[in-house]
Amino acid sequence: MHRRTAAAIAFAATIAASPVHSADRFPVLKSGELTPEQMKIVQSLLASPRGGGAEATPEAMDKMIARGPFNAYLRSPALGEQLVKLGEQIRYHTSLPLRLNEFAILITARQWNSGYEWYAHYPLAIKAGLDPKVAADLARNRKPKNMKEEEAAVYDFCTQLHRGHKVGDAAYKRVAGLFGEKGVMDLIGVSGFYTLVSMTLNTAEVGVPAGEKDPLK
């Protein structure tokens, strides 16, 4: 019971600042407007680690809908349901260390200039152990200095994949040697999934919360 309460408190803290949504694209839905299919998605989000197991009250549902890409996902419920499941796999069941998984997400956010994605995942990366100086260099679109061996391997692999659309032998062998073939696939997965998230956020024109500075501008 205590763990459930703590998770609900953590969820409330993460959504205290709501992102800014474009008024012209994907107007933010309210819980009272949802179809049964859309309601199922929001309830599953609240019950998941992302929602901290929070009770599906109208207030909690409204906050979850407005969070990141979820408001856009609801426009195509069948697709949105699968994206939510894939997101949980990518976030919570990867073979990669959390620090490196979040680093890969930040690399993707930087490539796509997705300020909200960076805003949402930067504190998670730092909490997981990423050096703020590494993140600061990345935010400036520079190759970070003083990366650890595993971080440098992830950076080179992801950057080659994003920019050149392929990965060289040296970068592949380095990641495979550190994390195995499963790790290679999980690194491709997190890069690809958060590319989709970035595309969704950018198309929906989801920005950082009001009063916050876009970290990538």
DOLO-691652 format. One record per residue: residue in one letter; z, y, x of N, C-alpha, C, CB in turn. Coordinates in steps of 0.02 Angstrom, whole numbers, padded with zeros to 5 digits, always signed. Atoms other than C-alpha are relative to their C-alpha. Glycine has a CB too. Layout:
<recs>
aZYXZYXZYXZYX
...
</recs>
This chain:
<recs>
m+00000-00060+00041+00000+00000+00000+00000+00063+00043+00061+00000-00047
h-00004-00058-00044+00044+00118+00141-00066+00012+00035+00055-00009+00052
r+00064-00007-00034-00119+00083+00231-00053+00028-00047-00023-00067+00028
r+00047-00025+00049-00217+00115+00072+00010+00074-00012+00006-00038-00067
t-00015-00071+00010-00128+00281+00047-00023+00041+00060+00075+00010-00012
a+00021-00035-00060-00159+00331+00227-00076+00007+00002+00025-00036+00063
a+00073-00002+00000-00343+00288+00209-00025+00052-00050-00030-00069-00017
a+00020-00049+00050-00355+00393+00051+00011+00070+00025+00038-00012-00066
i-00014-00066-00028-00274+00540+00140-00053+00018+00052+00070+00002+00031
a+00051-00012-00052-00395+00521+00286-00067+00017-00032-00008-00061+00045
f+00063-00015+00035-00541+00519+00164+00001+00071-00027-00011-00049-00058
a-00005-00068+00028-00480+00678+00080-00008+00052+00055+00067+00009-00035
a+00006-00048-00056-00468+00763+00250-00072+00007+00023+00044-00022+00058
t+00068-00002-00025-00645+00717+00298-00047+00037-00047-00026-00069+00011
i+00045-00033+00046-00720+00793+00141+00028+00066-00025-00015-00046-00059
a-00030-00063+00021-00609+00946+00128-00050+00057+00004+00061+00016+00043
a+00052-00051-00008-00754+01053+00190-00066-00029-00024-00005+00025+00074
s+00061+00027+00029-00907+01023+00083-00061+00030+00033-00002+00013-00075
p+00061-00026-00030-01080+01038+00159-00036+00048-00047-00047-00057+00020
v+00040-00046+00040-01198+01174+00100-00066-00035-00018-00013+00067+00038
h+00062+00031+00024-01341+01105-00006-00048+00055-00023+00013-00051-00057
s+00051-00046+00026-01504+01196-00041+00001-00001-00076-00070-00017+00027
a+00001-00005+00072-01506+01258-00220-00066-00023-00030+00016+00070-00023
d+00067+00016+00024-01691+01217-00232-00019-00073+00009-00050+00043+00035
r+00016+00070-00013-01687+01037-00173+00058-00045-00016-00021-00009+00074
f-00051+00048+00020-01590+00893-00248+00065+00035-00022+00016-00047+00058
p-00062-00031+00024-01465+00996-00350+00056-00052-00003-00011+00031-00070
v-00056+00047-00007-01294+00917-00326+00020-00026-00069+00060+00033+00035
l-00020+00032+00062-01255+00793-00464+00075+00001-00009-00026-00071-00003
k-00071+00006+00016-01087+00783-00551+00012-00069-00029+00021+00056-00051
s-00016+00068+00021-00997+00623-00596-00018-00012-00073+00074-00014+00010
g+00016+00008+00071-01024+00654-00782-00073-00006-00015+00027+00058-00038
e+00073+00003+00010-01213+00657-00757-00030-00066+00024-00033+00057+00037
l+00027+00059-00033-01230+00489-00670-00021-00055-00049+00050-00027+00048
t+00019+00061+00036-01323+00339-00736+00046-00057+00023-00076-00018+00013
p-00042+00056-00023-01234+00170-00725-00017-00022+00071-00008-00059-00047
e+00020+00021-00067-01336+00128-00569+00026+00049+00053-00077-00004+00004
q-00025-00050-00047-01288+00292-00485+00076-00004+00006-00022+00071-00023
m-00073+00006+00001-01106+00271-00536+00023-00058+00044+00026-00009-00071
k-00017+00059-00041-01102+00099-00453-00001+00017+00074-00049-00057-00014
i+00005-00019-00070-01157+00175-00288+00059+00043+00021-00066+00037+00013
v-00055-00045-00017-01026+00313-00290+00066-00039+00002+00004+00058-00051
q-00062+00040+00001-00888+00190-00337+00004-00045+00062+00003-00042-00063
s-00001+00042-00060-00940+00075-00194+00015+00041+00063-00067-00037+00008
l-00015-00044-00057-00934+00222-00072+00074+00016+00003-00040+00064-00006
l-00071-00016+00001-00759+00268-00127+00043-00060+00020+00021+00024-00070
a-00038+00061-00016-00701+00087-00110-00008-00022+00073-00021-00056-00046
s+00016+00020-00069-00776+00072+00065+00043+00038+00051-00074+00011+00014
p-00036-00039-00051-00702+00130+00231-00018+00074+00000-00015-00029+00068
r+00020-00070+00002-00801+00291+00211+00038+00039-00053-00075+00006-00013
g-00038-00032+00053-00705+00328+00052+00074-00013+00004-00025-00023-00066
g-00071+00014-00009-00539+00260+00113+00032-00037-00057+00035+00063+00012
g-00029+00036+00057-00518+00155-00043+00028+00047-00053+00053-00046+00023
a-00025-00050+00047-00491+00314-00145-00016-00020-00072-00030+00069+00015
e+00011+00013+00071-00474+00300-00333-00060+00039-00025+00064+00018-00041
a+00062-00031+00024-00635+00339-00425+00013+00050-00056-00049-00054-00024
t-00011-00054+00048-00575+00496-00512-00062+00045-00001+00064+00040+00018
p+00057-00046+00001-00704+00626-00567-00001+00046+00060+00001+00041-00064
e-00002-00046-00057-00644+00743-00429-00022-00036+00064+00072+00028+00009
a+00018+00037-00060-00658+00609-00294-00074-00018+00000+00042-00064+00005
m+00071+00016+00004-00830+00558-00356-00044+00061+00014-00017-00029-00069
d+00038-00061-00011-00892+00737-00358-00002+00018+00074+00029+00058-00040
k-00003-00015-00072-00835+00762-00178-00043-00049+00040+00072-00002+00025
m+00039+00050-00036-00915+00600-00122-00075+00012-00010+00018-00070-00022
i+00071-00013+00014-01081+00642-00206-00026+00056+00045-00011+00017-00074
a+00021-00060-00038-01087+00810-00115+00002-00011+00075+00043+00058-00018
r-00010+00013-00071-01053+00729+00053-00063-00026+00033+00057-00050+00009
g+00056+00023-00040-01197+00715+00175-00062-00018-00040+00020-00059+00040
p+00064+00019+00031-01350+00618+00115+00008-00032-00069-00038-00046+00045
f-00010+00042+00059-01271+00533-00036-00030+00029-00063+00074-00012-00010
n+00030-00032+00059-01328+00660-00165-00074-00015-00004+00012+00076+00002
a+00071+00016-00001-01507+00628-00110-00011-00075-00013-00031+00020+00067
y+00007+00072+00011-01483+00439-00105-00002-00018-00074+00057-00037+00034
l-00006+00016+00071-01438+00440-00290-00064+00009-00038+00054+00042-00031
r+00063-00010+00035-01613+00497-00335-00041-00065-00004-00041+00054+00035
s+00034+00065+00001-01675+00321-00296+00055-00053+00006-00053-00007+00058
p-00059+00043-00003-01527+00209-00342-00010-00068+00034+00024-00013-00069
a+00010+00066-00032-01604+00043-00289-00004+00007+00076-00065-00032-00027
l+00003-00013-00072-01646+00114-00118+00068+00024+00025-00055+00052+00017
g-00064-00027-00020-01483+00210-00109+00053-00053+00009+00024+00051-00050
e-00049+00054-00005-01381+00054-00140-00008-00039+00065-00007-00047-00059
q+00013+00036-00063-01464-00034+00007+00016+00042+00061-00073-00023+00002
l-00016-00044-00056-01444+00117+00120+00075+00004+00011-00029+00070-00012
v-00074-00002-00006-01258+00124+00083+00024-00064+00035+00032+00007-00070
k-00020+00063-00032-01241-00060+00130-00020-00002+00073-00032-00059-00037
l+00023-00001-00070-01344-00037+00287+00043+00047+00041-00074+00020+00005
g-00043-00048-00036-01240+00115+00335+00067-00030+00018+00010+00061-00042
e-00063+00033-00015-01082+00011+00323-00007-00049+00057+00027-00035-00063
q+00013+00046-00055-01157-00121+00436-00005+00037+00066-00063-00041-00012
i+00011-00039-00060-01212+00009+00562+00065+00032+00026-00051+00055-00013
r-00061-00035-00019-01046+00102+00561+00058-00046+00018+00021+00046-00056
y-00063+00038-00004-00915-00034+00545-00007-00071+00025+00032-00001-00066
h+00008+00069-00021-00991-00199+00601-00047-00008+00060-00026-00042-00057
t+00042+00002-00060-01090-00155+00757+00036-00037+00056-00020+00070+00022
s-00029+00032-00059-01065-00251+00918+00014+00051+00055-00047-00054+00027
l-00010-00052-00050-01067-00086+01014+00070+00031-00005-00053+00054-00008
p-00064-00037+00004-00904+00003+01060-00010+00063-00042+00025+00019+00072
l+00005-00056+00046-00868+00141+00935-00022+00064+00036+00067+00012-00034
r+00018-00060-00038-00881+00277+01069-00076+00003+00012+00036+00000+00068
l+00071+00001-00015-01058+00223+01111-00042+00003-00064-00018-00062+00040
n+00035-00003+00064-01110+00198+00930-00003+00073-00025+00035-00045-00053
e-00002-00070+00021-01055+00376+00890-00041+00044+00047+00073+00025-00003
f+00042-00037-00049-01139+00440+01049-00073-00006-00020+00012-00026+00072
a+00069+00011+00021-01302+00363+00989-00016+00041-00062-00014-00074-00013
i+00010-00041+00060-01280+00452+00822-00008+00073+00019+00060-00008-00049
l+00007-00070-00023-01255+00619+00911-00067+00011+00034+00058+00018+00047
i+00065-00006-00032-01410+00588+01016-00054+00007-00054-00015-00062+00046
t+00048-00003+00054-01507+00559+00855+00004+00067-00036+00012-00057-00050
a-00009-00065+00033-01434+00714+00773-00031+00056+00041+00074+00015-00012
r+00028-00051-00045-01485+00817+00925-00077-00003-00002+00026-00011+00072
q+00073+00007+00002-01663+00748+00921-00030+00029-00063-00019-00074+00007
w+00025-00023+00065-01682+00794+00738+00028+00068-00020+00017-00051-00053
n-00031-00065+00016-01584+00958+00746+00038-00003-00067-00054+00055-00003
s-00039+00009+00062-01472+00892+00607+00072+00024+00012-00001-00074-00022
g-00066-00030-00011-01323+01009+00612+00055-00035-00038-00002+00071-00019
y-00053+00033+00039-01228+00921+00473+00017-00068+00029-00022-00007-00074
e-00013+00065-00030-01249+00750+00552+00044+00008+00062-00066-00037+00017
w-00042-00012-00059-01179+00819+00715+00070+00021-00022-00032+00055+00045
y-00065-00024+00024-01040+00911+00622+00044-00058-00025-00010+00052-00057
a-00039+00056+00029-00988+00750+00534+00021-00051+00052-00041-00034-00054
h-00014+00055-00048-00994+00634+00685+00029+00023+00067-00063-00038+00013
y-00029-00024-00062-00940+00745+00829+00075-00017+00005-00010+00076+00006
p-00071+00016-00007-00753+00727+00790+00013-00075+00005+00039+00027-00059
l-00007+00073-00005-00775+00538+00769-00015-00023+00071-00046-00035-00051
a+00017+00018-00068-00858+00527+00939+00055+00019+00049-00066+00034+00021
i-00054-00023-00045-00722+00629+01024+00063-00044-00009+00016+00074-00013
k-00058+00043+00013-00585+00527+00939-00009-00069+00031+00011-00006-00076
a+00013+00066-00028-00670+00369+01000-00001+00000+00076-00067-00026-00025
g-00006-00004-00073-00661+00432+01180-00057+00033+00037+00007-00067+00026
l+00055-00035-00034-00822+00527+01215+00026+00066+00029-00059+00012-00048
d-00021-00061-00033-00793+00668+01339-00032+00060-00035-00019-00001+00076
p+00029-00059+00033-00815+00837+01249-00052+00035+00043+00055+00049-00017
k+00049-00031-00043-00910+00899+01402-00068-00035-00004+00024+00000+00073
v+00062+00037+00010-01039+00761+01379-00033+00022-00065+00014-00077-00001
a+00026-00022+00064-01058+00811+01197-00027+00071+00004+00054-00006-00054
a+00021-00070-00005-01071+00995+01243-00068+00005+00034+00052+00040+00039
d+00065+00000-00033-01215+00961+01364-00054-00024-00048+00001-00044+00063
l+00048+00027+00048-01302+00857+01232-00018+00050-00054+00027-00064-00031
a+00012-00051+00051-01282+00994+01102-00047+00054+00025+00066+00032-00022
r+00044-00050-00030-01372+01112+01222-00068-00030+00018+00032+00030+00063
n+00063+00035-00012-01514+00984+01233-00012-00012+00075-00058+00039-00030
r+00004+00016-00071-01474+00944+01414+00024-00071+00011+00043+00050+00042
k-00026+00066-00017-01449+00775+01494+00072+00009+00024-00044-00035+00054
p-00070-00012-00019-01259+00764+01504+00016-00022+00072+00045-00037-00048
k-00025+00017-00067-01176+00763+01674+00061-00044-00006+00016+00064+00040
n-00062+00039-00005-01040+00642+01725+00009-00050-00057+00059+00046+00003
m-00007+00053+00050-01080+00510+01595+00025-00064+00034-00068-00013-00035
k-00019+00066-00024-00999+00340+01616-00062-00044+00000+00057-00030-00043
e+00059+00044-00007-01115+00196+01659-00028-00021-00068+00019-00062+00040
e+00023+00023+00066-01124+00132+01479-00031+00058-00039+00058-00031-00040
e+00027-00058+00034-01154+00307+01412-00069+00019+00026+00048+00060+00007
a+00064-00016-00030-01295+00339+01534-00053-00050-00023+00005+00001+00076
a+00047+00051+00023-01376+00175+01483-00022+00013-00072+00031-00070+00005
v+00015-00015+00070-01365+00221+01298-00043+00063-00005+00065+00009-00040
y+00038-00063+00002-01429+00397+01331-00073-00012+00019+00032+00052+00046
d+00068+00010-00023-01582+00340+01428-00040-00042-00051+00000-00035+00069
f+00033+00044+00048-01625+00202+01303-00019+00040-00063+00044-00060-00018
c+00011-00036+00062-01606+00312+01149-00049+00058+00009+00066+00026-00029
t+00043-00058-00011-01691+00464+01224-00073-00022+00009+00024+00039+00061
q+00068+00026-00008-01842+00362+01278-00028-00023-00067-00001-00059+00050
l+00022+00025+00065-01851+00282+01106-00019+00058-00046+00054-00043-00032
h+00013-00057+00044-01841+00448+01014-00060+00042+00023+00062+00044-00004
r+00051-00047-00025-01955+00550+01126-00066-00033+00016+00026+00034+00062
g+00062+00034-00020-02081+00424+01192-00021-00056-00047+00007-00027+00068
h+00015+00052+00049-02071+00299+01048-00005-00070+00030-00063+00017-00037
k-00005+00065-00032-02044+00156+01170+00053+00004+00054-00069-00022+00030
v-00053+00004-00050-01919+00098+01300-00026-00035+00062+00063-00037-00028
g+00022+00029-00062-01957+00064+01483+00040-00062+00019+00004+00051+00055
d-00033+00062-00021-01911-00100+01568+00069+00012+00029-00043-00036+00051
a-00064-00013-00032-01771-00024+01671+00053+00017-00052-00006+00057+00051
a-00049-00020+00051-01686+00056+01520+00018-00059-00045-00028+00057-00043
y-00013+00060+00042-01706-00104+01417+00047-00048+00036-00066-00034-00018
k-00039+00049-00037-01637-00217+01553+00072+00024+00011-00032-00015+00067
r-00067-00028-00011-01491-00100+01582+00044-00010-00062-00003+00074+00019
v-00037+00008+00063-01437-00102+01399+00012-00074-00014-00036+00034-00058
a-00007+00072+00012-01470-00289+01383+00052-00031+00046-00067-00035+00009
g-00050+00026-00047-01366-00322+01538+00070+00018-00018-00015+00025+00069
l-00067-00023+00020-01221-00223+01470+00023-00029-00067+00002+00075-00003
f-00020+00016+00069-01224-00273+01286-00035-00061-00029-00013+00059-00044
g+00036+00058+00025-01341-00422+01269-00055+00020-00049+00048-00047-00033
e+00055-00014+00047-01488-00438+01151+00026+00026-00066-00041-00063-00011
k-00029-00026+00062-01375-00410+01001+00015+00074+00007+00064-00038-00018
g-00015-00071-00012-01319-00245+01077-00063+00042+00000+00036+00008+00065
v+00063-00036+00001-01500-00194+01104-00022+00012-00072-00055-00039+00038
m+00022-00007+00070-01540-00227+00921+00046+00047-00038-00001-00069-00034
d-00047-00045+00035-01382-00137+00862-00012+00072+00021+00072-00020+00015
l+00014-00068-00023-01429+00014+00968-00065+00026-00033-00007+00001+00077
i+00060-00019+00037-01603+00015+00891+00018+00015-00072-00054-00057+00003
g-00020-00008+00069-01521-00003+00721+00034+00067-00014+00045-00055-00021
v-00035-00063+00012-01404+00145+00737-00046+00060+00011+00061+00006+00047
s+00047-00055-00012-01543+00254+00808-00048+00007-00058-00040-00013+00065
g+00047-00002+00056-01663+00207+00668+00033+00022-00064-00031-00067-00009
f-00033-00018+00063-01538+00221+00527+00018+00074-00001+00063-00042-00009
y-00020-00071+00001-01474+00391+00580-00060+00047+00008+00050+00014+00055
t+00061-00038+00007-01652+00450+00602-00016+00009-00074-00059-00036+00037
l+00011-00004+00072-01672+00410+00417+00050+00048-00032+00006-00069-00032
v-00051-00045+00026-01508+00500+00380-00019+00073+00017+00070-00017+00028
s+00020-00068-00020-01568+00652+00479-00059+00024-00040-00017+00001+00075
m+00058-00018+00040-01734+00651+00388+00021+00019-00071-00051-00058-00001
t-00025-00014+00067-01641+00646+00222+00036+00067-00002+00047-00056-00024
l-00038-00062-00002-01522+00787+00270-00046+00060+00010+00051-00002+00056
n+00045-00055-00014-01663+00895+00338-00046+00015-00060-00042-00015+00061
t+00042-00010+00059-01774+00867+00186+00040+00032-00057-00030-00067-00023
a-00043-00027+00052-01629+00903+00068+00030+00067+00019+00055-00049-00017
e-00027-00063-00026-01583+01054+00175+00076+00003-00008-00032+00059-00036
v-00073+00003+00000-01402+01000+00192+00025+00031+00065+00026-00073-00009
g-00026-00034-00059-01312+01117+00310+00075-00011+00010-00014+00073-00004
v-00072+00005-00013-01139+01129+00387+00037+00039-00054+00017+00027+00071
p-00038-00036+00051-00999+01189+00272-00001+00075+00009+00072-00025-00001
a-00001-00072-00002-00992+01372+00228+00055+00025+00047+00011+00028-00071
g-00047-00029-00048-00908+01474+00365+00001-00035+00067+00068-00002-00029
e+00003+00037-00063-00944+01343+00499-00065+00018+00037+00003-00077-00013
k+00059-00014-00041-01066+01377+00642-00039-00064+00011+00020+00031+00067
d+00042+00058-00013-01212+01259+00657+00004-00016+00075-00075+00013-00021
p-00012+00016-00071-01170+01168+00821-00064-00009+00040+00040-00063+00005
l+00062+00012-00036-01353+01140+00865-00046+00060+00002-00036-00058-00031
k+00040-00061-00003-01418+01317+00842+00013+00037+00065+00014+00045-00060
</recs>
